């Protein structure tokens, strides 16, 4: 099969023929119809996250935002059949550990990551491990581009706003960073009745945020995190701050900008993970956190049961993940897409929808 193969940090992505993957009794093989090129893929290609993950085996096929059609199943699989259209979480849960049994499959103690422990979706075919849990059947009116968008950034944004941030209608939520996951968070928050403030350093992204429902925008290019926080507060009731702030980038500047924008008792949800500038460690103004009774939490993916509500909103036309796809490319064009992500020369989602060339 054709695949785009990662050869090492900042190395060439080789477009080549590789062996077809094998499935076990509990697995499914899917023919990829669309797969995103995510900033997480860029981080792996850039050699980041040694402080979180072991280095991926090399050579490796990246790609973790996959949608496709089931072409084969193991004899133990009962929830999907050949011909079903599916998406899959970016991490495959085991379904048997304590976290999974409590319904937190996105916190699985034995999480299996395509792109890191096994080949991912930048190929014609991909294996979905424990398919009864991790192969998510798609409604007929959810298209292939939406399926790819749902695999990582969009579903994480949904979980961040709906569950971890616990947004209630009428609350103000500030989203720092209007990249792909930030724009998804803005659309989700607006659809759920939030009053959204969008923060970014790029005016074109801020204009897109307004189209997706943000009632106020802040360009933070020339401001400190404290001043960005003050600018967020200026758009809130009585200038007291937002009930929820989301760091949709990952890094000291964006995290602290979100932190300083909170009202007393506010909630900060961190989605983005850091790069080499921070190496996984960000200073937290802990005295303000204590005095103002602030809550800080992370968000990584979504439990499998969370897809039901998310897909219902997409199928019902309340959310439009495919509309965030700004560009579709061929599999052989992946390396250029990574460079575009690196230079922030990409707004929205880049999705591969031709796996043969």
C-alpha positions, 0 to 999 in steps of 0.5 A: 500500500502507499504511505507517507513514512516519517524517517526521523526528526525533521527528516524527509517524509518519504512517499513509498510502498509499505506492507499491508498491516495485519489485524488481530481477533479484536481489530478492524482494518480500514481503508483511509478516505481522509486523514488530517495533518495535525499540529501534533503530527508536526510536534512528532516530526519536530522531535518534541514530546520526549518528556511525555512519550518515548520516541516513535519507532522509525520508520513510522507512518504518522496520522491520527485523525483518520476516517475510512471504511471497514474492509476487514474485521477480526473474528471477535469484532461485533460492533462494526462490519465490513463496509461501515464508515468509521472514525477513530480516536487518536488514542486506542483505549483498551476497554479493560483498565480502571479508567476505561471501566469508569467511562474515561477511555480517553485516560486509558492506562494502556492507551495505544497511539497510532503514529507513536506505537504503531502506523497511523493514517497517512496511508491507504490502510490502517488498523483500529485496535479493539475495534468494538470500542475504538471504531466509531460508526458514522451517521450517513450525513457525516462526510469523510472530511468531517470524519477526519476532523473529528479524530483529534482536534474537534472532539478534543475541543468539544470535550474541553468546552462541554465536559472539562470546562462545563460551559453553561448557556450565557457564560463567557468563555475566552479561547486563546489561540484560533488555530484548528483546535481553537476555532473548533472550541469557538464553534462548539462554545457558540453552539452551546450558548456561550459568549465567546471571546477569541484571542490570537495574533493573526487578524485573519484568524480572528475574523474567522473566529467572528464568523464562527460565533465569537462576539469579541476578538483580541489581537494579543501580538504586542501585549504581555500575558497579563495585559491580554488577560486584562483585554479579555476582562474588558469584554466581560460583565463588569470587567470581572473576567471570563467564567472559562478560559481555554488555552488552545495552543500550549505554552507559557504565553498562551496559558498565562494569557488565559489564566489572567483572563479568568474571573474569581472562581473561573475555570481554565482548560488547557488543550494545547501541549508545549513545544521545546520552548517550555519542555512541558513545564509552565510557571503557574501564578499559584497565589492568584490561583489560591486567592481567587479559587481558580480551577486548572485542568487539562483535556486530552481527547474524549471518552468513547460515549462522548461521540454520541452527543458530538455526532448527533450535533454534527448530523443535526447541523448544529456543528460543522467540522468539515467547514473548518477544512481549509485545504485538501491535499494528496498523500505525497504533499504531506511534508509541505503541509508540515512546513506550512503548519510550522510557519502558521501558514495554515488556517483551519484543517489540512486533510489528505483525501487522496491516499494513492498519490 
